[in-house]
Amino acid sequence: MTNTWSPVSDRRVERVPSKGFTLLEVLISLLIISTVLVGLVGLENQNIRAIDVSRRMTMAAMLARNMMTQIELAGFPEDLGEEEGDFLEEETDEDAKVSLAGFRWKRSIEAARFGVTTYEHARKVKVTIIWNEGKRERHLDVVTYLARRGEET
């Protein structure tokens, strides 16, 4: 404890240390807390964006797998060439249309080539799912090879 001179009386007054916080201490702690909270909000926004990217990538993978399955079930593809479209043309369910909005597809079927040899009894099938994320166009490519059954390739 420190002694200070009191001008009101001619005697020394014993000063008791303060048990509270000063305004400066409160302001510094508020600054630290607000900085931490801003960082946490930034991390939460980044997490939301990552979840959205993951959701779209998963949706693209499911759409590509579904298209590949349809091609495989249709049998050996005789027609070669490319086609493209979107998923909203055939869909009737309104909830499905909302989740499929923004996704497009491209499909190419060509004779399979390995090195310089072309095999007419085998097909290379490539399905590309395309969507936009912000200003960027993203795509997922899936490639498989199909052979005509019962014949050597």
Phi and psi in radians as a Rosetta constraint file:
Dihedral C 1 N 2 CA 2 C 2 CIRCULARHARMONIC -1.937 0.35
Dihedral N 2 CA 2 C 2 N 3 CIRCULARHARMONIC 2.615 0.35
Dihedral C 2 N 3 CA 3 C 3 CIRCULARHARMONIC -1.762 0.35
Dihedral N 3 CA 3 C 3 N 4 CIRCULARHARMONIC 2.362 0.35
Dihedral C 3 N 4 CA 4 C 4 CIRCULARHARMONIC -2.189 0.35
Dihedral N 4 CA 4 C 4 N 5 CIRCULARHARMONIC 2.732 0.35
Dihedral C 4 N 5 CA 5 C 5 CIRCULARHARMONIC -1.504 0.35
Dihedral N 5 CA 5 C 5 N 6 CIRCULARHARMONIC 2.263 0.35
Dihedral C 5 N 6 CA 6 C 6 CIRCULARHARMONIC -1.728 0.35
Dihedral N 6 CA 6 C 6 N 7 CIRCULARHARMONIC 2.134 0.35
Dihedral C 6 N 7 CA 7 C 7 CIRCULARHARMONIC -1.253 0.35
Dihedral N 7 CA 7 C 7 N 8 CIRCULARHARMONIC -0.341 0.35
Dihedral C 7 N 8 CA 8 C 8 CIRCULARHARMONIC -1.234 0.35
Dihedral N 8 CA 8 C 8 N 9 CIRCULARHARMONIC -0.670 0.35
Dihedral C 8 N 9 CA 9 C 9 CIRCULARHARMONIC -2.198 0.35
Dihedral N 9 CA 9 C 9 N 10 CIRCULARHARMONIC 2.839 0.35
Dihedral C 9 N 10 CA 10 C 10 CIRCULARHARMONIC -1.591 0.35
Dihedral N 10 CA 10 C 10 N 11 CIRCULARHARMONIC 0.718 0.35
Dihedral C 10 N 11 CA 11 C 11 CIRCULARHARMONIC -2.374 0.35
Dihedral N 11 CA 11 C 11 N 12 CIRCULARHARMONIC 2.772 0.35
Dihedral C 11 N 12 CA 12 C 12 CIRCULARHARMONIC -1.384 0.35
Dihedral N 12 CA 12 C 12 N 13 CIRCULARHARMONIC 2.440 0.35
Dihedral C 12 N 13 CA 13 C 13 CIRCULARHARMONIC -1.895 0.35
Dihedral N 13 CA 13 C 13 N 14 CIRCULARHARMONIC 2.331 0.35
Dihedral C 13 N 14 CA 14 C 14 CIRCULARHARMONIC -1.488 0.35
Dihedral N 14 CA 14 C 14 N 15 CIRCULARHARMONIC 2.142 0.35
Dihedral C 14 N 15 CA 15 C 15 CIRCULARHARMONIC -1.650 0.35
Dihedral N 15 CA 15 C 15 N 16 CIRCULARHARMONIC 2.284 0.35
Dihedral C 15 N 16 CA 16 C 16 CIRCULARHARMONIC -1.617 0.35
Dihedral N 16 CA 16 C 16 N 17 CIRCULARHARMONIC 2.302 0.35
Dihedral C 16 N 17 CA 17 C 17 CIRCULARHARMONIC -1.031 0.35
Dihedral N 17 CA 17 C 17 N 18 CIRCULARHARMONIC 2.552 0.35
Dihedral C 17 N 18 CA 18 C 18 CIRCULARHARMONIC -1.245 0.35
Dihedral N 18 CA 18 C 18 N 19 CIRCULARHARMONIC 2.475 0.35
Dihedral C 18 N 19 CA 19 C 19 CIRCULARHARMONIC -1.788 0.35
Dihedral N 19 CA 19 C 19 N 20 CIRCULARHARMONIC 0.002 0.35
Dihedral C 19 N 20 CA 20 C 20 CIRCULARHARMONIC -1.785 0.35
Dihedral N 20 CA 20 C 20 N 21 CIRCULARHARMONIC -3.037 0.35
Dihedral C 20 N 21 CA 21 C 21 CIRCULARHARMONIC -1.737 0.35
Dihedral N 21 CA 21 C 21 N 22 CIRCULARHARMONIC 2.571 0.35
Dihedral C 21 N 22 CA 22 C 22 CIRCULARHARMONIC -1.449 0.35
Dihedral N 22 CA 22 C 22 N 23 CIRCULARHARMONIC 2.855 0.35
Dihedral C 22 N 23 CA 23 C 23 CIRCULARHARMONIC -1.066 0.35
Dihedral N 23 CA 23 C 23 N 24 CIRCULARHARMONIC -0.667 0.35
Dihedral C 23 N 24 CA 24 C 24 CIRCULARHARMONIC -1.098 0.35
Dihedral N 24 CA 24 C 24 N 25 CIRCULARHARMONIC -0.743 0.35
Dihedral C 24 N 25 CA 25 C 25 CIRCULARHARMONIC -1.111 0.35
Dihedral N 25 CA 25 C 25 N 26 CIRCULARHARMONIC -0.705 0.35
Dihedral C 25 N 26 CA 26 C 26 CIRCULARHARMONIC -1.138 0.35
Dihedral N 26 CA 26 C 26 N 27 CIRCULARHARMONIC -0.759 0.35
Dihedral C 26 N 27 CA 27 C 27 CIRCULARHARMONIC -1.126 0.35
Dihedral N 27 CA 27 C 27 N 28 CIRCULARHARMONIC -0.705 0.35
Dihedral C 27 N 28 CA 28 C 28 CIRCULARHARMONIC -1.131 0.35
Dihedral N 28 CA 28 C 28 N 29 CIRCULARHARMONIC -0.740 0.35
Dihedral C 28 N 29 CA 29 C 29 CIRCULARHARMONIC -1.158 0.35
Dihedral N 29 CA 29 C 29 N 30 CIRCULARHARMONIC -0.637 0.35
Dihedral C 29 N 30 CA 30 C 30 CIRCULARHARMONIC -1.143 0.35
Dihedral N 30 CA 30 C 30 N 31 CIRCULARHARMONIC -0.656 0.35
Dihedral C 30 N 31 CA 31 C 31 CIRCULARHARMONIC -1.105 0.35
Dihedral N 31 CA 31 C 31 N 32 CIRCULARHARMONIC -0.765 0.35
Dihedral C 31 N 32 CA 32 C 32 CIRCULARHARMONIC -1.130 0.35
Dihedral N 32 CA 32 C 32 N 33 CIRCULARHARMONIC -0.793 0.35
Dihedral C 32 N 33 CA 33 C 33 CIRCULARHARMONIC -1.111 0.35
Dihedral N 33 CA 33 C 33 N 34 CIRCULARHARMONIC -0.756 0.35
Dihedral C 33 N 34 CA 34 C 34 CIRCULARHARMONIC -1.151 0.35
Dihedral N 34 CA 34 C 34 N 35 CIRCULARHARMONIC -0.636 0.35
Dihedral C 34 N 35 CA 35 C 35 CIRCULARHARMONIC -1.106 0.35
Dihedral N 35 CA 35 C 35 N 36 CIRCULARHARMONIC -0.752 0.35
Dihedral C 35 N 36 CA 36 C 36 CIRCULARHARMONIC -1.133 0.35
Dihedral N 36 CA 36 C 36 N 37 CIRCULARHARMONIC -0.742 0.35
Dihedral C 36 N 37 CA 37 C 37 CIRCULARHARMONIC -1.148 0.35
Dihedral N 37 CA 37 C 37 N 38 CIRCULARHARMONIC -0.673 0.35
Dihedral C 37 N 38 CA 38 C 38 CIRCULARHARMONIC -1.099 0.35
Dihedral N 38 CA 38 C 38 N 39 CIRCULARHARMONIC -0.719 0.35
Dihedral C 38 N 39 CA 39 C 39 CIRCULARHARMONIC -1.087 0.35
Dihedral N 39 CA 39 C 39 N 40 CIRCULARHARMONIC -0.707 0.35
Dihedral C 39 N 40 CA 40 C 40 CIRCULARHARMONIC -1.166 0.35
Dihedral N 40 CA 40 C 40 N 41 CIRCULARHARMONIC -0.692 0.35
Dihedral C 40 N 41 CA 41 C 41 CIRCULARHARMONIC -1.117 0.35
Dihedral N 41 CA 41 C 41 N 42 CIRCULARHARMONIC -0.709 0.35
Dihedral C 41 N 42 CA 42 C 42 CIRCULARHARMONIC -1.070 0.35
Dihedral N 42 CA 42 C 42 N 43 CIRCULARHARMONIC -0.726 0.35
Dihedral C 42 N 43 CA 43 C 43 CIRCULARHARMONIC -1.136 0.35
Dihedral N 43 CA 43 C 43 N 44 CIRCULARHARMONIC -0.654 0.35
Dihedral C 43 N 44 CA 44 C 44 CIRCULARHARMONIC -1.137 0.35
Dihedral N 44 CA 44 C 44 N 45 CIRCULARHARMONIC -0.738 0.35
Dihedral C 44 N 45 CA 45 C 45 CIRCULARHARMONIC -1.094 0.35
Dihedral N 45 CA 45 C 45 N 46 CIRCULARHARMONIC -0.718 0.35
Dihedral C 45 N 46 CA 46 C 46 CIRCULARHARMONIC -1.114 0.35
Dihedral N 46 CA 46 C 46 N 47 CIRCULARHARMONIC -0.673 0.35
Dihedral C 46 N 47 CA 47 C 47 CIRCULARHARMONIC -1.133 0.35
Dihedral N 47 CA 47 C 47 N 48 CIRCULARHARMONIC -0.714 0.35
Dihedral C 47 N 48 CA 48 C 48 CIRCULARHARMONIC -1.118 0.35
Dihedral N 48 CA 48 C 48 N 49 CIRCULARHARMONIC -0.738 0.35
Dihedral C 48 N 49 CA 49 C 49 CIRCULARHARMONIC -1.104 0.35
Dihedral N 49 CA 49 C 49 N 50 CIRCULARHARMONIC -0.720 0.35
Dihedral C 49 N 50 CA 50 C 50 CIRCULARHARMONIC -1.124 0.35
Dihedral N 50 CA 50 C 50 N 51 CIRCULARHARMONIC -0.669 0.35
Dihedral C 50 N 51 CA 51 C 51 CIRCULARHARMONIC -1.128 0.35
Dihedral N 51 CA 51 C 51 N 52 CIRCULARHARMONIC -0.718 0.35
Dihedral C 51 N 52 CA 52 C 52 CIRCULARHARMONIC -1.145 0.35
Dihedral N 52 CA 52 C 52 N 53 CIRCULARHARMONIC -0.734 0.35
Dihedral C 52 N 53 CA 53 C 53 CIRCULARHARMONIC -1.093 0.35
Dihedral N 53 CA 53 C 53 N 54 CIRCULARHARMONIC -0.746 0.35
Dihedral C 53 N 54 CA 54 C 54 CIRCULARHARMONIC -1.122 0.35
Dihedral N 54 CA 54 C 54 N 55 CIRCULARHARMONIC -0.703 0.35
Dihedral C 54 N 55 CA 55 C 55 CIRCULARHARMONIC -1.106 0.35
Dihedral N 55 CA 55 C 55 N 56 CIRCULARHARMONIC -0.772 0.35
Dihedral C 55 N 56 CA 56 C 56 CIRCULARHARMONIC -1.169 0.35
Dihedral N 56 CA 56 C 56 N 57 CIRCULARHARMONIC -0.689 0.35
Dihedral C 56 N 57 CA 57 C 57 CIRCULARHARMONIC -1.142 0.35
Dihedral N 57 CA 57 C 57 N 58 CIRCULARHARMONIC -0.703 0.35
Dihedral C 57 N 58 CA 58 C 58 CIRCULARHARMONIC -1.131 0.35
Dihedral N 58 CA 58 C 58 N 59 CIRCULARHARMONIC -0.734 0.35
Dihedral C 58 N 59 CA 59 C 59 CIRCULARHARMONIC -1.091 0.35
Dihedral N 59 CA 59 C 59 N 60 CIRCULARHARMONIC -0.735 0.35
Dihedral C 59 N 60 CA 60 C 60 CIRCULARHARMONIC -1.095 0.35
Dihedral N 60 CA 60 C 60 N 61 CIRCULARHARMONIC -0.721 0.35
Dihedral C 60 N 61 CA 61 C 61 CIRCULARHARMONIC -1.125 0.35
Dihedral N 61 CA 61 C 61 N 62 CIRCULARHARMONIC -0.716 0.35
Dihedral C 61 N 62 CA 62 C 62 CIRCULARHARMONIC -1.164 0.35
Dihedral N 62 CA 62 C 62 N 63 CIRCULARHARMONIC -0.705 0.35
Dihedral C 62 N 63 CA 63 C 63 CIRCULARHARMONIC -1.137 0.35
Dihedral N 63 CA 63 C 63 N 64 CIRCULARHARMONIC -0.727 0.35
Dihedral C 63 N 64 CA 64 C 64 CIRCULARHARMONIC -1.121 0.35
Dihedral N 64 CA 64 C 64 N 65 CIRCULARHARMONIC -0.772 0.35
Dihedral C 64 N 65 CA 65 C 65 CIRCULARHARMONIC -1.113 0.35
Dihedral N 65 CA 65 C 65 N 66 CIRCULARHARMONIC -0.665 0.35
Dihedral C 65 N 66 CA 66 C 66 CIRCULARHARMONIC -1.124 0.35
Dihedral N 66 CA 66 C 66 N 67 CIRCULARHARMONIC -0.755 0.35
Dihedral C 66 N 67 CA 67 C 67 CIRCULARHARMONIC -1.134 0.35
Dihedral N 67 CA 67 C 67 N 68 CIRCULARHARMONIC -0.718 0.35
Dihedral C 67 N 68 CA 68 C 68 CIRCULARHARMONIC -1.090 0.35
Dihedral N 68 CA 68 C 68 N 69 CIRCULARHARMONIC -0.731 0.35
Dihedral C 68 N 69 CA 69 C 69 CIRCULARHARMONIC -1.090 0.35
Dihedral N 69 CA 69 C 69 N 70 CIRCULARHARMONIC -0.746 0.35
Dihedral C 69 N 70 CA 70 C 70 CIRCULARHARMONIC -1.079 0.35
Dihedral N 70 CA 70 C 70 N 71 CIRCULARHARMONIC -0.722 0.35
Dihedral C 70 N 71 CA 71 C 71 CIRCULARHARMONIC -1.133 0.35
Dihedral N 71 CA 71 C 71 N 72 CIRCULARHARMONIC -0.765 0.35
Dihedral C 71 N 72 CA 72 C 72 CIRCULARHARMONIC -1.128 0.35
Dihedral N 72 CA 72 C 72 N 73 CIRCULARHARMONIC -0.687 0.35
Dihedral C 72 N 73 CA 73 C 73 CIRCULARHARMONIC -1.242 0.35
Dihedral N 73 CA 73 C 73 N 74 CIRCULARHARMONIC -0.436 0.35
Dihedral C 73 N 74 CA 74 C 74 CIRCULARHARMONIC -1.294 0.35
Dihedral N 74 CA 74 C 74 N 75 CIRCULARHARMONIC -0.179 0.35
Dihedral C 74 N 75 CA 75 C 75 CIRCULARHARMONIC 1.678 0.35
Dihedral N 75 CA 75 C 75 N 76 CIRCULARHARMONIC -3.017 0.35
Dihedral C 75 N 76 CA 76 C 76 CIRCULARHARMONIC -1.142 0.35
Dihedral N 76 CA 76 C 76 N 77 CIRCULARHARMONIC 2.154 0.35
Dihedral C 76 N 77 CA 77 C 77 CIRCULARHARMONIC -1.347 0.35
Dihedral N 77 CA 77 C 77 N 78 CIRCULARHARMONIC 2.067 0.35
Dihedral C 77 N 78 CA 78 C 78 CIRCULARHARMONIC -1.476 0.35
Dihedral N 78 CA 78 C 78 N 79 CIRCULARHARMONIC -0.616 0.35
Dihedral C 78 N 79 CA 79 C 79 CIRCULARHARMONIC -1.383 0.35
Dihedral N 79 CA 79 C 79 N 80 CIRCULARHARMONIC 2.203 0.35
Dihedral C 79 N 80 CA 80 C 80 CIRCULARHARMONIC -1.738 0.35
Dihedral N 80 CA 80 C 80 N 81 CIRCULARHARMONIC 2.707 0.35
Dihedral C 80 N 81 CA 81 C 81 CIRCULARHARMONIC 2.352 0.35
Dihedral N 81 CA 81 C 81 N 82 CIRCULARHARMONIC -2.974 0.35
Dihedral C 81 N 82 CA 82 C 82 CIRCULARHARMONIC -2.087 0.35
Dihedral N 82 CA 82 C 82 N 83 CIRCULARHARMONIC 2.587 0.35
Dihedral C 82 N 83 CA 83 C 83 CIRCULARHARMONIC -2.420 0.35
Dihedral N 83 CA 83 C 83 N 84 CIRCULARHARMONIC 2.737 0.35
Dihedral C 83 N 84 CA 84 C 84 CIRCULARHARMONIC -2.628 0.35
Dihedral N 84 CA 84 C 84 N 85 CIRCULARHARMONIC 2.792 0.35
Dihedral C 84 N 85 CA 85 C 85 CIRCULARHARMONIC -3.126 0.35
Dihedral N 85 CA 85 C 85 N 86 CIRCULARHARMONIC -2.947 0.35
Dihedral C 85 N 86 CA 86 C 86 CIRCULARHARMONIC -2.174 0.35
Dihedral N 86 CA 86 C 86 N 87 CIRCULARHARMONIC 3.014 0.35
Dihedral C 86 N 87 CA 87 C 87 CIRCULARHARMONIC -1.555 0.35
Dihedral N 87 CA 87 C 87 N 88 CIRCULARHARMONIC -0.126 0.35
Dihedral C 87 N 88 CA 88 C 88 CIRCULARHARMONIC -1.393 0.35
Dihedral N 88 CA 88 C 88 N 89 CIRCULARHARMONIC -0.327 0.35
Dihedral C 88 N 89 CA 89 C 89 CIRCULARHARMONIC -1.076 0.35
Dihedral N 89 CA 89 C 89 N 90 CIRCULARHARMONIC -0.753 0.35
Dihedral C 89 N 90 CA 90 C 90 CIRCULARHARMONIC -1.680 0.35
Dihedral N 90 CA 90 C 90 N 91 CIRCULARHARMONIC -0.226 0.35
Dihedral C 90 N 91 CA 91 C 91 CIRCULARHARMONIC -1.463 0.35
Dihedral N 91 CA 91 C 91 N 92 CIRCULARHARMONIC 2.363 0.35
Dihedral C 91 N 92 CA 92 C 92 CIRCULARHARMONIC -1.917 0.35
Dihedral N 92 CA 92 C 92 N 93 CIRCULARHARMONIC -0.403 0.35
Dihedral C 92 N 93 CA 93 C 93 CIRCULARHARMONIC -1.297 0.35
Dihedral N 93 CA 93 C 93 N 94 CIRCULARHARMONIC 2.185 0.35
Dihedral C 93 N 94 CA 94 C 94 CIRCULARHARMONIC -1.148 0.35
Dihedral N 94 CA 94 C 94 N 95 CIRCULARHARMONIC -0.660 0.35
Dihedral C 94 N 95 CA 95 C 95 CIRCULARHARMONIC -1.125 0.35
Dihedral N 95 CA 95 C 95 N 96 CIRCULARHARMONIC -0.683 0.35
Dihedral C 95 N 96 CA 96 C 96 CIRCULARHARMONIC -1.186 0.35
Dihedral N 96 CA 96 C 96 N 97 CIRCULARHARMONIC -0.632 0.35
Dihedral C 96 N 97 CA 97 C 97 CIRCULARHARMONIC -1.088 0.35
Dihedral N 97 CA 97 C 97 N 98 CIRCULARHARMONIC -0.647 0.35
Dihedral C 97 N 98 CA 98 C 98 CIRCULARHARMONIC -1.136 0.35
Dihedral N 98 CA 98 C 98 N 99 CIRCULARHARMONIC -0.759 0.35
Dihedral C 98 N 99 CA 99 C 99 CIRCULARHARMONIC -1.309 0.35
Dihedral N 99 CA 99 C 99 N 100 CIRCULARHARMONIC -0.394 0.35
Dihedral C 99 N 100 CA 100 C 100 CIRCULARHARMONIC -1.630 0.35
Dihedral N 100 CA 100 C 100 N 101 CIRCULARHARMONIC -0.118 0.35
Dihedral C 100 N 101 CA 101 C 101 CIRCULARHARMONIC -1.074 0.35
Dihedral N 101 CA 101 C 101 N 102 CIRCULARHARMONIC 2.331 0.35
Dihedral C 101 N 102 CA 102 C 102 CIRCULARHARMONIC 1.644 0.35
Dihedral N 102 CA 102 C 102 N 103 CIRCULARHARMONIC -0.178 0.35
Dihedral C 102 N 103 CA 103 C 103 CIRCULARHARMONIC -1.685 0.35
Dihedral N 103 CA 103 C 103 N 104 CIRCULARHARMONIC 2.339 0.35
Dihedral C 103 N 104 CA 104 C 104 CIRCULARHARMONIC -2.191 0.35
Dihedral N 104 CA 104 C 104 N 105 CIRCULARHARMONIC 2.893 0.35
Dihedral C 104 N 105 CA 105 C 105 CIRCULARHARMONIC -2.372 0.35
Dihedral N 105 CA 105 C 105 N 106 CIRCULARHARMONIC 2.683 0.35
Dihedral C 105 N 106 CA 106 C 106 CIRCULARHARMONIC -2.315 0.35
Dihedral N 106 CA 106 C 106 N 107 CIRCULARHARMONIC 2.472 0.35
Dihedral C 106 N 107 CA 107 C 107 CIRCULARHARMONIC -2.364 0.35
Dihedral N 107 CA 107 C 107 N 108 CIRCULARHARMONIC 2.270 0.35
Dihedral C 107 N 108 CA 108 C 108 CIRCULARHARMONIC -2.220 0.35
Dihedral N 108 CA 108 C 108 N 109 CIRCULARHARMONIC 2.395 0.35
Dihedral C 108 N 109 CA 109 C 109 CIRCULARHARMONIC -2.207 0.35
Dihedral N 109 CA 109 C 109 N 110 CIRCULARHARMONIC 2.205 0.35
Dihedral C 109 N 110 CA 110 C 110 CIRCULARHARMONIC -2.478 0.35
Dihedral N 110 CA 110 C 110 N 111 CIRCULARHARMONIC 2.843 0.35
Dihedral C 110 N 111 CA 111 C 111 CIRCULARHARMONIC -1.128 0.35
Dihedral N 111 CA 111 C 111 N 112 CIRCULARHARMONIC 2.418 0.35
Dihedral C 111 N 112 CA 112 C 112 CIRCULARHARMONIC -1.261 0.35
Dihedral N 112 CA 112 C 112 N 113 CIRCULARHARMONIC 2.341 0.35
Dihedral C 112 N 113 CA 113 C 113 CIRCULARHARMONIC -2.175 0.35
Dihedral N 113 CA 113 C 113 N 114 CIRCULARHARMONIC 2.314 0.35
Dihedral C 113 N 114 CA 114 C 114 CIRCULARHARMONIC -2.198 0.35
Dihedral N 114 CA 114 C 114 N 115 CIRCULARHARMONIC 1.920 0.35
Dihedral C 114 N 115 CA 115 C 115 CIRCULARHARMONIC 1.240 0.35
Dihedral N 115 CA 115 C 115 N 116 CIRCULARHARMONIC -2.186 0.35
Dihedral C 115 N 116 CA 116 C 116 CIRCULARHARMONIC -1.758 0.35
Dihedral N 116 CA 116 C 116 N 117 CIRCULARHARMONIC -0.066 0.35
Dihedral C 116 N 117 CA 117 C 117 CIRCULARHARMONIC -1.615 0.35
Dihedral N 117 CA 117 C 117 N 118 CIRCULARHARMONIC 2.299 0.35
Dihedral C 117 N 118 CA 118 C 118 CIRCULARHARMONIC -1.838 0.35
Dihedral N 118 CA 118 C 118 N 119 CIRCULARHARMONIC 2.322 0.35
Dihedral C 118 N 119 CA 119 C 119 CIRCULARHARMONIC -1.913 0.35
Dihedral N 119 CA 119 C 119 N 120 CIRCULARHARMONIC 1.977 0.35
Dihedral C 119 N 120 CA 120 C 120 CIRCULARHARMONIC -1.301 0.35
Dihedral N 120 CA 120 C 120 N 121 CIRCULARHARMONIC -0.279 0.35
Dihedral C 120 N 121 CA 121 C 121 CIRCULARHARMONIC -1.738 0.35
Dihedral N 121 CA 121 C 121 N 122 CIRCULARHARMONIC 0.247 0.35
Dihedral C 121 N 122 CA 122 C 122 CIRCULARHARMONIC -2.374 0.35
Dihedral N 122 CA 122 C 122 N 123 CIRCULARHARMONIC 2.548 0.35
Dihedral C 122 N 123 CA 123 C 123 CIRCULARHARMONIC -2.185 0.35
Dihedral N 123 CA 123 C 123 N 124 CIRCULARHARMONIC 2.456 0.35
Dihedral C 123 N 124 CA 124 C 124 CIRCULARHARMONIC -1.716 0.35
Dihedral N 124 CA 124 C 124 N 125 CIRCULARHARMONIC 2.104 0.35
Dihedral C 124 N 125 CA 125 C 125 CIRCULARHARMONIC -1.984 0.35
Dihedral N 125 CA 125 C 125 N 126 CIRCULARHARMONIC 2.164 0.35
Dihedral C 125 N 126 CA 126 C 126 CIRCULARHARMONIC -2.129 0.35
Dihedral N 126 CA 126 C 126 N 127 CIRCULARHARMONIC 2.189 0.35
Dihedral C 126 N 127 CA 127 C 127 CIRCULARHARMONIC -2.013 0.35
Dihedral N 127 CA 127 C 127 N 128 CIRCULARHARMONIC 2.242 0.35
Dihedral C 127 N 128 CA 128 C 128 CIRCULARHARMONIC -2.080 0.35
Dihedral N 128 CA 128 C 128 N 129 CIRCULARHARMONIC 2.211 0.35
Dihedral C 128 N 129 CA 129 C 129 CIRCULARHARMONIC -1.827 0.35
Dihedral N 129 CA 129 C 129 N 130 CIRCULARHARMONIC 2.268 0.35
Dihedral C 129 N 130 CA 130 C 130 CIRCULARHARMONIC -2.141 0.35
Dihedral N 130 CA 130 C 130 N 131 CIRCULARHARMONIC 2.400 0.35
Dihedral C 130 N 131 CA 131 C 131 CIRCULARHARMONIC -2.641 0.35
Dihedral N 131 CA 131 C 131 N 132 CIRCULARHARMONIC 2.871 0.35
Dihedral C 131 N 132 CA 132 C 132 CIRCULARHARMONIC -1.846 0.35
Dihedral N 132 CA 132 C 132 N 133 CIRCULARHARMONIC 2.379 0.35
Dihedral C 132 N 133 CA 133 C 133 CIRCULARHARMONIC -2.138 0.35
Dihedral N 133 CA 133 C 133 N 134 CIRCULARHARMONIC 1.788 0.35
Dihedral C 133 N 134 CA 134 C 134 CIRCULARHARMONIC 1.147 0.35
Dihedral N 134 CA 134 C 134 N 135 CIRCULARHARMONIC -2.159 0.35
Dihedral C 134 N 135 CA 135 C 135 CIRCULARHARMONIC -1.640 0.35
Dihedral N 135 CA 135 C 135 N 136 CIRCULARHARMONIC -0.089 0.35
Dihedral C 135 N 136 CA 136 C 136 CIRCULARHARMONIC -1.717 0.35
Dihedral N 136 CA 136 C 136 N 137 CIRCULARHARMONIC 2.507 0.35
Dihedral C 136 N 137 CA 137 C 137 CIRCULARHARMONIC -1.697 0.35
Dihedral N 137 CA 137 C 137 N 138 CIRCULARHARMONIC 2.201 0.35
Dihedral C 137 N 138 CA 138 C 138 CIRCULARHARMONIC -1.925 0.35
Dihedral N 138 CA 138 C 138 N 139 CIRCULARHARMONIC 2.737 0.35
Dihedral C 138 N 139 CA 139 C 139 CIRCULARHARMONIC -2.615 0.35
Dihedral N 139 CA 139 C 139 N 140 CIRCULARHARMONIC 2.721 0.35
Dihedral C 139 N 140 CA 140 C 140 CIRCULARHARMONIC -2.240 0.35
Dihedral N 140 CA 140 C 140 N 141 CIRCULARHARMONIC 2.171 0.35
Dihedral C 140 N 141 CA 141 C 141 CIRCULARHARMONIC -1.868 0.35
Dihedral N 141 CA 141 C 141 N 142 CIRCULARHARMONIC 2.366 0.35
Dihedral C 141 N 142 CA 142 C 142 CIRCULARHARMONIC -2.249 0.35
Dihedral N 142 CA 142 C 142 N 143 CIRCULARHARMONIC 2.253 0.35
Dihedral C 142 N 143 CA 143 C 143 CIRCULARHARMONIC -2.172 0.35
Dihedral N 143 CA 143 C 143 N 144 CIRCULARHARMONIC 2.404 0.35
Dihedral C 143 N 144 CA 144 C 144 CIRCULARHARMONIC -2.494 0.35
Dihedral N 144 CA 144 C 144 N 145 CIRCULARHARMONIC 2.872 0.35
Dihedral C 144 N 145 CA 145 C 145 CIRCULARHARMONIC -2.093 0.35
Dihedral N 145 CA 145 C 145 N 146 CIRCULARHARMONIC 2.348 0.35
Dihedral C 145 N 146 CA 146 C 146 CIRCULARHARMONIC -2.086 0.35
Dihedral N 146 CA 146 C 146 N 147 CIRCULARHARMONIC 2.456 0.35
Dihedral C 146 N 147 CA 147 C 147 CIRCULARHARMONIC -2.056 0.35
Dihedral N 147 CA 147 C 147 N 148 CIRCULARHARMONIC 2.582 0.35
Dihedral C 147 N 148 CA 148 C 148 CIRCULARHARMONIC -1.226 0.35
Dihedral N 148 CA 148 C 148 N 149 CIRCULARHARMONIC 2.237 0.35
Dihedral C 148 N 149 CA 149 C 149 CIRCULARHARMONIC -1.276 0.35
Dihedral N 149 CA 149 C 149 N 150 CIRCULARHARMONIC 2.498 0.35
Dihedral C 149 N 150 CA 150 C 150 CIRCULARHARMONIC 1.518 0.35
Dihedral N 150 CA 150 C 150 N 151 CIRCULARHARMONIC -0.028 0.35
Dihedral C 150 N 151 CA 151 C 151 CIRCULARHARMONIC -2.238 0.35
Dihedral N 151 CA 151 C 151 N 152 CIRCULARHARMONIC 2.630 0.35
Dihedral C 151 N 152 CA 152 C 152 CIRCULARHARMONIC -1.400 0.35
Dihedral N 152 CA 152 C 152 N 153 CIRCULARHARMONIC 2.560 0.35
